[in-house]
Amino acid sequence: MGDDLMRTRHGFMITAAAFAVTLMGTACTGPSEVDPSAVADVTPTPDTSEEAMPSDGTAEPADKVSAIMVQPIHDAQVVFGSDEMNHVEYELLVVNVFSDPVTLTGVTVIGPAGEELGQVEGDTLAAATQSLYTHAPSPVVAASAAVSVDVDLVLPPGDVPERVTHRIDYTLPEGLAGAVIVDEHVVHGPEVAVDRSDAITIAPPVAGDGWLATSACCSPNVHRDLRLSANGLRIETAETFAVDWALVRGDRVYDGDGSRNEQFYDFGAEVLAVADATVVSVNDGVPESVPFNAEPPETKQGFGGNQVILEIAPGVFAAYAHLQPGSITVGVGDDVEVGDVLAKLGNTGPSQGPHLHFGLLDKPDLFTGRSLPFVHEAFTVVGTVDFAALTGDELVIAPESRELSEAYPLYGVIVNFPDQ
């Protein structure tokens, strides 16, 4: 998977996620108070000068030259997170069409009535603005280059708008002779539709206490930020809501130095069907990798190691990856019931340590499927890992205890799942 290619050794796979968090931060601030006088500035004032008047005499805003083009990669998706807030997730594709670098300085999300719903700026914007595949974060868009800006719009429970628009501010280097052709350093738009469909409710893919979401939505990390081109016609986001699960005991995920798979607490854990479903894909026979020393796969399918994909509803597929070789108990065409054991958790493919990669997709394809939001029926949040404070192999955990239902486990949470 894309996450495993991006990891490097620093204690375990989660330490690479910690490195990503240190560089990238969170994607968006929550809702803020709105100054009504400021809202009036959100919509550009039409130019009604004689030069801007069309031949029929009606007033329309004149086209203005911009250094960038901005458009959504796809509609926004919504999930109710373990912080008990709604997370509206989408990406803005920003293309620099100018001869010099452009620096993004602010992305303001605006609601249907012109109200300001959130801002991405400063270090948060720098973290959320990334090259399309390598995930390198920077608010500077090189000449004739493209980046993606993560938007994690956090809203309280309740109504989510059907669509949002934006104000995107940027700067150009000082002293550019050609800059006179750029009329203004702001883009009003684009509009993004919000898919307000309920997230899919499923049972957890593992059972028991101490499961850590080492990669997950919604702040920048290697899952949230995977983007691939499908057929050269669109960008797909196959891992936005996918979760990498590892097992924590105390403040560690393995005993000793972690050089053997058997030292990891999750190795060999039972992997479970999250719903009544039909098996549509199985890949087995990939050998276990050595922790922190995974070899690149020779085939595309090998990125997920040993895998199982279930069809749990029309157009909804549950994908499990990095399973132990020889442990898969099902075959293509088998019907399974929620809680059935599918395999054992392993470390196959280009994985840096034993973990379960799990997510929902709109097609049975780990690369060109679109990640779908989901919630689990019930779990208890028992802590949150501060990846930025991670040193060595010990986790820095803020303990807590909150029972949740119909919620999604956000990046960094440790949860207890009920036995099935």
Phi, psi and omega in degrees: 000162181301326181297321187286330177292333186271354186273150172228161185290132171192060177100321179172176183303326183290338178290330174292323175297324177297318177300319179296319180295319180301320180284324196252331179071206180257162193271335185196148175278165178281185181296149182229164176294144184249129172277113184305328180291332180283329182299328182296339181276353185292319183268128182295143178281124181301145176274110182256020177293165183301325181293334184269353184278123175292169187297334180277001175088352179281150183269124175226148178295138178285147173295142180236144180283132177236156178276346182228159170239137183231135175208154178287145175288323173194178178300155177285151175240155186234137173220144176271113188272172180289353171273006179062036175230154173279136177244117178262116191245129173196174180230144174251125176273121181246121180248125175277113181255019182251173186274355183224165179299148176241136178250119175286134181243345179185140172236115180254128178266129187238133181279178185299331181266011181087005182281145178279121182262335181181163179226146170241118184204171177058220181298328179295318178294320179300322180287325185277347181262114191223149169299154196292323182245322184281349176068011182297121185271134175186140176283354182269125178257116183297160179304132178057032179244171180229147176223168173243137176252116174293136170239119174244089182274112184262120182233149178292160178306144182133205185292137173250134183297152178290333180202158177226160172230187192214158163238121183241116181258144179210166177232158173246157176301146180288148173082014180282125179295321183284352184292346181295341180281345180275117187285322180206155184257048179208143174244125177264099185130186002273171174274139180235124175285146181248119175282106185265018177299146177297139173297153184281129180270125180222162171284161179288154180277355176222167181230158175103190189257151168088030181270125183256129174278093185283338170215135183185174170290152021226359175276163184303130172195177190294338173279307183304334191249015177283126179224127179228150178276133177251116178061015182069013186243341182204161174258130177251150181238093190275351187228016184309314184252004178293149182236135167263118182259131172229156184258132182250138169229121186066241178239028182224164176246357176205161173270156175064221184265359178071020183278346179239143180302325183294345178282346181276135186294336183268350185298124180089001178297149180288135177255130195243151173291132184272354180194166169296132191199175174240135180285125181245346181204138176220135172229124182224169176097358176281127183288161177295145174270158174276131180309135177069007182221039181292140178269145176300140181288156179273344180231160178300317183295336183291349181298328179266004184061216176283133191224156168224136174235130179249145168263112184260347176192163177303123180074017178227119185233134179259122184249132178238132183224162178073032183283156179296138176295139178077000183262351184289129187257001186233162177231166180301133181096346179291144170264137180234159176248156181306134180091350177296144178281124180263326186186187174245146180292133183222205183215058183255155186081191182282062181255139183275351178181161181303130175192165175252122170269123181223140174192166175255144181226160178271359174206158183279060182219119184288350184249316185251000171288154176262131179297137181247140178288145179217161174228153177262149185301317182198141172195166179243124174280123182247356178175168176225132180274133173268092183296327182295334182266005185290129172225134181067216186256000181264135179276146173261112190241130170266108184287150175200176178209105180222125176272130183232155172224149179052052181223161180254134180282110183287161179310123175097353181280151172249129186230154169254126177260144175292151174292144180258000000 
